Amino acid sequence: MTTNLLVAGVKQSSPQKPPPQGGSLLAYFFLALLMISPLSLYPLLRGTNDSQIGIPHHKPSPLTPDQHLVFGCLGNFPGQGFPGTIPWEPFRKIGQQESRIMEELAEHDPVEFLQRCLNRVDQETHSYRCIFEKRERVNGRLRQKETIRLHFRNSPFSVHMEWLKGYDLLGARRTIYVEGENDGLLIVRALDATIGPIKELAINDSQVKATSRFPITESGMQKGARATLDSMRIAWETQTLFISYEGIVRVKEVGDRLCYKLIRSPQVPPEEDGVNELIVYIDLETHLQVGSVLLDAKGALIAEYYFRDIDINPTIKADQFTRKAL
């Protein structure tokens, strides 16, 4: 018995194969699966020129090619082994693309760069704990470096500091401040953390002002970033902003993390305490302002601030910002 096949427009005869029997059915089943498996790659073809694959032209997709790739990968996730068989390359490319965009902004529009960083931080970072290191010139004297375990919460604005190194002999070992509580006073544990007395001090108390350039109400990474942005925006508007983007660098003081580095110099006119040069480090991953160095016109240190070992949005103990935590 024969059947007719059409090849290049010519009818030919070919013997008909006998129907499959026994175990051969299983082989045909797997062959069929193998033939249709390329259809799973269809989402990846959506960025292909429609005319090349015979699909009528439609309105262009609003997604970028990288976004198409990501959605294509997501479509293939079910049944995949995690994480080894997931195609991470598109995600890496999107991260690199974002980094390139931010670098271009840092170089050509630093004010917009800082604004975008701050917008993201305001949206994503509601609290954190970290190690805060600072060294400041206060009342004309350069103080020793201080190492502080810092707990911070945005709302209500709350700060808990525990000095690990560099505290004054009779100064605070632990301090808390919560906006709207304790009559606006600092609650301070002096001397040993267990036997030292607890004091209540006004923010503008002379003892407090003698230990820091800024009051505790202006502390934290977001406050620092906002002050940096506001100052640069004013200089930008008056055409006195001189700033250079130095690229992405690894910063030892913040735990060897990669950061965008910007240098503003000179500051015209010099700002508070004679600040003439400001070096800013913005974390590449989190966009937090994790480092800043302030120098005078002679290059002498006025202050430096670094944040490392940052835990973003941690679980906060109920009494973290109360007297019990002192």
Phi, psi and omega in degrees: 000136181236163175228155183266133174243142179259110179236119180053036175081006182242129179282130177232161179253143180215138179298139179279132181286144177295152181298146181296146181229156172055228186294342181295337178299321179296321178297318178296324181297313179293327177296320178296318178298320180297323183288327183267351182301328178301341180296337179294343179272001184305318180302332181285346182272356187292338177275359182284150177302122184301324184293337182284336182245012173076026180255132181302149181287134177235178179300133182303143179289144178285351182277148175282163177304321179296322178293323174301317181297319181297313180294327176296319178294318180299326179294339181261002184297316184305132178084355181279150172285139183247137357260358193298322185267000178282132181284095184279347186305316178300323179294320178298319180295321179294320176299319178294322180296318178297318179298320179296319179297316180294323178296319178297320177294315181301325182280320188255337180214072186298330179294315177294323177302310181295325179295318179295320178298314181294321178301316180293318180297316179300326182282324190254336186250111183252340177198164176194163168227148186194179169258124183248124178242135180214154171216129188224152170263115182238127182055038176083359182243131178279115182283165176289159179294137178246135176245123190229135169274119188247130171246133185221142176222136183290313188223121349294153182305115187222137181225133172231120180243136174233116183284125177261323178215154171083012180282156176289152184304318180250015184271188183290143171255327176219143181218140172231148174215131177229123180299130178086002179234163176058031179058028178074016183263157169280138174253119192236133170256117180262165179056216183295143186292348182248331184246349182291155180287156175259129181243157171243121184232144174289150182300326181263017177298144183300325178296322181288314183293339180281353185247357183201151178287333184231151175289162182296338178292345179252015183273167179104156183294321183290321176298318179296318180295321180292322177295320177299313181297314182299317180295317181290326179295319178297316179295323178299315183291332179263008178059036177239021180268114177246111188214145178231144176263125187259005178095190179264124184231158175265126187250114183298321186293342180249025177089028180060033177274153178281135183220150166285135181242128176233144177235123175254114181194136354279164173263122187242113351284169176305143183270192186311138180067017177078025180295121180246339181221135179233126175251127184239137176240123178248123182300129183299324185273313187264343184066017173283145173279101188260355179204145174207140180231131182244129182233154176270185185296339178266001181086007179282147183288129171261317178193155172216141183224131179223141177239129180220171180051050187275128175249109186272136178051053179282169172287124184257132177297148183298329183256017185301326183247035178237172180300331181299332182280355179272000000 
